[in-house]
Amino acid sequence: MNKISKENLPQHIVIVPDGNRRWAKQKGLAPWRGHIAGAKKTKEQIQTAFDLGLKCISWWGGSWDNLTKRSKIEINNLFRIYERYFRELIKKKEIYQHNVKVNVIGRWSEIMPKKGIKTVNELIEKTKNHTERKLNFFIAYDGRDEMLAAIKSIIKEAKENRKLKITKDLLRSHLWTHDLPPVDLLIRTGSSDDPHNSAGFMMWHTAHSQLCFPKGFYPDFGRKEFIKVIKEYQRRERRLGK
C-alpha cells in the first residue's frame, strides 16, 4: 500500500462514480459493462478504506432519474450488479471484523426487484448493530427528495407539537442521512472538465466539503488514485466558512 499519513484523514468521504457509460463507449462496450468495471473499483476502494482505517465512506450508486429514465436493459443490469454486490458484502469477513454498519439510502425499495430488496434488507439487518465504521450506498437518491421528505416530516411533528422550534438540529434530525457525519471530502470522477454537483446530493452534509474532480472515468479510479486524492486533501487548508 502506498504510504499515507494517518494524521488529518477525512472522517467522511463521498465518491460520486461518474463516467462508467462513457468509459464503456470509448471501448465499444455496452453501457452496463462500464457499471461492472466500476463495481470492481468500488471493491478496491472499500478495501483501501479498511486498510486506512477510514470511519465513514459513501457512494452514490444512482439517482432516481438514473434508475427510472435510462434503458430497461441498462437499469436491469444495474439492479443485478447491486444485488450481487450486496450479496458479496453480506459474506465479506471484514464487514464483521471491522464492525461496519452498512446503510442503503434513497428510494431504492420503490423500484428494485424483490430479490434485490431482500438482499439489501438482509445486509442492513446483519450490520445494524455495528458501531465502528459506516459504508453508505445511495440508490435511487435525490437530495431534493430527502429535503422534501424532511420538511413534510417536520410539518407532521409540528401539528402534534405547537411549540416546536424550528432549528438546524431539528431539520437535520429529520433527514434520511441524520446519523451520518458531515462530508469532509467529495470526490466526483469523470467530471474534471465539467466539475459539478447533481440532484442536490447530500446538500446539508456537503455544506463545507472539500471537492475533488480527478481526471479519468470511474473505472480508472482505483486504489492508487484514491490514495492520491486523500493525500491532496491532507495538504489543503480547511477554513469551514471562517
C-alpha distance (Angstrom), angle and dihedral (degrees) to the residues before:
residue distance angle dihedral
M1 . . .
N2 3.77 . .
K3 3.79 110.1 .
I4 3.77 114.4 -103.7
S5 3.78 132.2 171.6
K6 3.79 115.9 -109.5
E7 3.81 87.8 -147.7
N8 3.80 117.7 101.6
L9 3.78 95.2 6.1
P10 3.81 111.7 169.6
Q11 3.79 110.3 -105.0
H12 3.81 94.7 -149.8
I13 3.79 124.3 27.9
V14 3.80 124.8 -176.4
I15 3.79 121.8 -161.5
V16 3.80 119.2 -161.9
P17 3.82 103.0 -164.1
D18 3.79 101.5 -149.2
G19 3.79 124.2 167.6
N20 3.81 106.0 41.7
R21 3.80 93.2 125.1
R22 3.81 94.1 44.2
W23 3.81 89.6 49.4
A24 3.79 89.6 53.1
K25 3.80 92.8 45.9
Q26 3.81 91.6 53.8
K27 3.80 88.2 55.7
G28 3.80 95.3 44.5
L29 3.81 92.9 -111.7
A30 3.80 133.2 135.4
P31 3.84 112.7 -91.8
W32 3.80 93.5 -112.1
R33 3.81 89.7 59.3
G34 3.79 86.3 66.3
H35 3.79 89.9 54.4
I36 3.82 90.6 53.1
A37 3.80 90.0 51.3
G38 3.80 89.4 47.8
A39 3.81 92.1 51.4
K40 3.80 89.1 56.7
K41 3.80 89.4 55.2
T42 3.80 90.4 49.6
K43 3.81 88.5 57.4
E44 3.80 88.9 50.6
Q45 3.80 91.6 50.3
I46 3.80 92.6 48.8
Q47 3.79 91.2 53.0
T48 3.80 89.1 48.7
A49 3.81 89.8 50.8
F50 3.81 90.1 51.5
D51 3.81 91.1 49.2
L52 3.80 93.5 49.3
G53 3.79 94.6 44.6
L54 3.81 94.7 -120.6
K55 3.79 109.8 176.3
C56 3.80 103.2 -153.1
I57 3.79 130.8 18.0
S58 3.80 129.9 168.4
W59 3.80 136.7 -166.7
W60 3.76 128.3 -163.1
G61 3.79 101.4 -136.5
G62 3.79 94.3 -177.5
S63 3.79 142.7 -38.4
W64 3.79 124.1 -114.0
D65 3.81 89.2 -102.8
N66 3.84 91.7 49.1
L67 3.80 90.1 56.4
T68 3.79 99.4 40.8
K69 3.80 107.3 34.8
R70 3.80 105.1 42.1
S71 3.80 125.1 85.0
K72 3.80 117.0 -63.2
I73 3.80 90.4 -123.2
E74 3.80 92.9 56.3
I75 3.81 93.9 43.0
N76 3.82 93.5 48.3
N77 3.80 90.7 49.5
L78 3.79 89.9 50.0
F79 3.80 90.4 52.8
R80 3.81 89.8 50.8
I81 3.79 90.4 50.4
Y82 3.81 91.2 50.2
E83 3.81 92.6 49.1
R84 3.81 93.9 47.9
Y85 3.79 92.5 44.7
F86 3.81 94.9 49.7
R87 3.80 89.9 46.0
E88 3.81 88.3 56.5
L89 3.81 90.9 48.8
I90 3.81 90.5 54.9
K91 3.81 87.9 59.2
K92 3.81 97.2 39.3
K93 3.80 108.3 115.0
E94 3.81 94.7 -151.8
I95 3.80 89.7 64.9
Y96 3.79 88.1 66.4
Q97 3.81 98.3 32.6
H98 3.80 91.3 55.0
N99 3.81 94.5 37.8
V100 3.83 92.4 -122.7
K101 3.79 121.3 -178.1
V102 3.81 113.3 -150.1
N103 3.80 119.4 -150.7
V104 3.80 125.9 -171.5
I105 3.79 109.3 -163.4
G106 3.79 130.9 -169.7
R107 3.78 138.3 41.8
W108 3.80 93.9 -49.8
S109 3.81 94.1 128.4
E110 3.81 89.7 62.6
I111 3.80 95.8 61.2
M112 3.81 112.1 16.3
P113 3.82 118.9 102.2
K114 3.80 116.4 -99.7
K115 3.81 93.1 -106.2
G116 3.79 91.1 54.7
I117 3.80 92.9 46.4
K118 3.80 90.2 51.6
T119 3.81 91.3 51.4
V120 3.80 93.6 48.0
N121 3.79 91.8 49.1
E122 3.80 90.8 49.2
L123 3.81 91.5 51.3
I124 3.80 91.9 48.3
E125 3.80 91.8 47.4
K126 3.81 94.8 48.5
T127 3.82 92.6 51.5
K128 3.80 102.3 32.8
N129 3.81 94.3 106.7
H130 3.81 95.6 46.9
T131 3.80 112.3 113.8
E132 3.81 111.6 174.8
R133 3.81 103.3 74.5
K134 3.79 140.0 6.2
L135 3.79 133.5 -140.6
N136 3.80 112.5 -170.5
F137 3.80 127.3 -168.6
F138 3.80 119.7 -169.5
I139 3.80 110.7 -153.9
A140 3.81 124.7 173.8
Y141 3.79 84.5 -1.8
D142 3.79 128.8 156.6
G143 3.80 120.3 173.0
R144 3.79 90.4 -142.2
D145 3.81 90.0 57.5
E146 3.80 89.0 51.1
M147 3.80 93.3 50.4
L148 3.80 92.6 45.3
A149 3.81 90.8 50.5
A150 3.81 90.0 50.2
I151 3.80 92.6 51.4
K152 3.81 92.0 48.8
S153 3.80 89.8 49.3
I154 3.81 91.5 50.9
I155 3.82 91.3 49.5
K156 3.79 89.2 53.1
E157 3.80 91.6 49.7
A158 3.82 91.4 46.7
K159 3.80 90.8 56.2
E160 3.80 88.4 58.3
N161 3.80 94.5 41.7
R162 3.80 114.1 38.0
K163 3.82 91.1 -176.0
L164 3.77 93.4 57.5
K165 3.81 111.2 138.2
I166 3.79 116.0 -144.2
T167 3.81 108.8 -134.3
K168 3.78 138.2 154.2
D169 3.78 89.7 -103.2
L170 3.79 91.4 52.5
L171 3.79 92.6 51.0
R172 3.77 92.1 48.2
S173 3.79 91.4 49.7
H174 3.81 89.7 60.3
L175 3.82 95.6 50.8
W176 3.81 120.7 105.1
T177 3.82 85.2 -125.7
H178 3.82 95.5 48.8
D179 3.82 94.5 126.3
L180 3.82 95.7 49.7
P181 3.82 122.1 96.1
P182 3.81 121.9 -120.1
V183 3.80 113.7 -77.0
D184 3.80 111.0 -104.6
L185 3.79 96.9 -178.1
L186 3.81 130.2 21.9
I187 3.81 115.8 -168.2
R188 3.79 119.8 -167.6
T189 3.78 117.5 -176.7
G190 3.78 125.3 -158.8
S191 3.80 93.2 32.7
S192 3.80 106.3 83.9
D193 3.82 90.8 119.4
D194 3.82 93.0 41.3
P195 3.82 108.4 30.8
H196 3.80 110.4 -168.9
N197 3.78 147.4 133.6
S198 3.80 123.2 -120.3
A199 3.81 135.7 -146.1
G200 3.80 92.7 -5.8
F201 3.79 91.7 -72.0
M202 3.83 109.5 -154.3
M203 3.79 89.5 -25.8
W204 3.81 92.8 177.5
H205 3.79 98.6 46.7
T206 3.82 95.7 43.8
A207 3.82 95.6 56.0
H208 3.82 91.7 114.4
S209 3.79 101.3 19.1
Q210 3.77 124.2 141.8
L211 3.81 108.4 -125.3
C212 3.78 127.5 -144.8
F213 3.81 128.2 -176.4
P214 3.82 106.9 -173.7
K215 3.79 120.5 -165.9
G216 3.78 118.4 -100.5
F217 3.77 135.5 40.8
Y218 3.78 125.1 -72.4
P219 3.83 96.1 -93.4
D220 3.84 85.9 58.9
F221 3.82 92.4 56.3
G222 3.78 108.2 91.5
R223 3.79 138.1 144.0
K224 3.81 95.8 -61.1
E225 3.81 93.7 49.4
F226 3.81 92.1 44.3
I227 3.80 92.7 53.9
K228 3.81 90.5 46.3
V229 3.81 90.9 56.8
I230 3.81 92.4 48.0
K231 3.80 89.8 51.9
E232 3.81 89.3 51.3
Y233 3.81 89.3 51.9
Q234 3.80 90.3 52.1
R235 3.81 90.2 56.1
R236 3.80 94.1 52.5
E237 3.78 125.6 92.9
R238 3.81 112.6 -128.1
R239 3.81 113.7 -150.0
L240 3.83 96.7 176.6
G241 3.80 91.3 -149.9
K242 3.81 94.4 -52.0
